[in-house]
Amino acid sequence: MEYRRLGRSGLKVSEIAYGNWLTHGSQVEEDAARACVAAALDEGVTTFDTADVYALTRAEQVLGKALGGVRRESIEICTKVFWPTGPGPNDRGLSRKHIIESANASLRRLGTDYIDLYQAHRYDHETPLVETLRAFDDLVRQGKVLYIGVSEWRPEQIAAALRIADRMGLDRIVSNQPQYNMIWRVIEAEVVPLCEREGVGQLAWSPLAQGALNEHREQGAPDQQRGTLRNLAVANRHAVVRRSGQVGDHVGTVVCALCGRTVTSVPMSVPRRSDATSANTEPCVDAVERTLPKVQELLYERFDPPLVEHIDHGFVRTAQSCGPKPERPGHSSASRNTHWPSTPDLRIAMRRPHMPA
């Protein structure tokens, strides 16, 4: 395992992080989750990414128990705040009240005295940005948080936060956690150049598009493994992959190579195995032990620009038959922080300006 500095900060994170979205506390039994965490630690993973909203706060609790007994100084725990964690009007967003209360609750669930990286899970249009940044800065000064980051923020939002922090002497953002994969590369146009200039690292989530990019090799997988994807309304992405016959077995290499050269760390979710139970943890452990070495190998595999252009062309051509990204229930297009590119913008969104050799 290799370790990289997170942005321009002094914090080093493992190039492959362990994420537990949609798994711990919901689809994976607690004993299996503990076994997976232990397997990840054995492979050299030191960075663990979660959020207060995952599995309605239970994911943090499961991760905290799984990391119990591990020397705290040897790992980096990352979590997030924004989405609702309760029924009240202040149980969501990035107000001072919610940030402080959520941080204290996350600390209790994780069983730790401090959070290495505390991230704003989305941008809050209803709260003044100054209030949000001051609350994060207060947590840093109290020693409850060491570094702060954001997730799925637009470039102008990141830039505004950095300007305010510099002007007011507040703690700066050191990381951004965007979705980034072969069919969702919108960060390349503006977010990545901005972050490179400002010293903000990238922790890319969904490097395989929630399984869509390796579905062609798992056509016989049980429906339970893909049911959650349908519930999350990502059918368009699967359609693009299914209709792009040119992608083939190259996609894993290219996805990992892109991530390895653009981002600091790639949070890989726990494999969702329907045959993993409290009495049988071997399927998840085996998946972790087989996956991590292969991903590490692909992170440093060289690839030719013509191959990427070939794959891009296939995605763009087949995406023309796909409609806009479906709405999340209760969320309008005006309130979303990220957008599925329309057909005219797709080629621009997927273009990589400086493709490495």
C-alpha positions, 0 to 999 in steps of 0.5 A: 500500500502506498500513502499520499499527502491529502492536498497540501496538508501534512496528513497522509492517507492510504491510496485506497480507502475503505468506505462503508456507504450502503453496507455497514449497518444495512446490507452487511452483517456486523460480524462480516463488517468487522472481518472486512475491516480487519482484512483491509487493515492487514492489506495496509488500508489506514483511511476509513470513510463513512458518514453520519447519514449512512444506514441512518447513523448505524454505519458509524457505530459499526465502523467504530466497533470494528476499529476498536482496539486498533491504535488510533494514531495508525488510522485516519477516520473520515466522516461527513455532515449535512443530510438529515439524521433526525426528524427536526428542522435542525437535524440537517444542513450546515448550520452551526447547531447541526454541525456541532451536534452532529460532530459530537454524535459522530464522535460518540458513535465512532468511539473516538476523541477526534475525527481526522477529516470532517467533510461537508457532505453537500453544499447548504444553500440555506446557511451562510457559508461564513457560519458553516466555516466558522463552525468547522474552524471551532471544531478544529480549534477544540481538537475534535476535528483535525482537517476539514473537507467537502463532498460534491461541491461545485467549483465556485462553492469551493473557491468561495470557501477558500476565499473566506477562509483566507480572508478570515484566517479560518481553517482551509479545506484540504479535500474534496470528495466527488463522484469520479469514474469513467462515465462520470468525469465532470470534475475534470473541467473545473474542479480538478484544475481549481483544486490543483491550484489551491492544494485541495486533494481528491477522495473519489467515490464510486470509481466503478459507478456503483458496479455499473462499470463491471456489470458486464463481467458480473451478468450472473450476479444475484439481483440482490447485489444490484437491487440497491442500484435500481432503487438509486435510479442509476439505470441510465449509467448501466444502459450506457455501459451495456450498450458500449461493447467497445469498453470490454475488459479495458474499463477496469484498467482505465478507471483505476489509472484515471483515479490513480493519477487524478485523486489522492485516494479511492474509497472502495466500498465493502463488497455487498455479498448476500452470502455473508452472514454473522456465521459466515464472514469468509465471502466478504473477507475473501472479496477484500483480499482479492480486490485490494491487490488488483486495484493497487496493481491497476492504479499504476498500470500505464495505458494509451490515450487512444484507448481512452478516446476509444472508450470515450467515443463509445460512451458518448455515442451510446449515451445519446439514447439515455435521458437526464439523470432521474430526480431523487424523490423530494429533490428538484433539479434546482436544489440538486448540487450535481447534474447528469450532463445533457447530451450536448455537454456530455462530450465536454464533461467526459473529455480529459484535457491532459491525458497521461501517457 
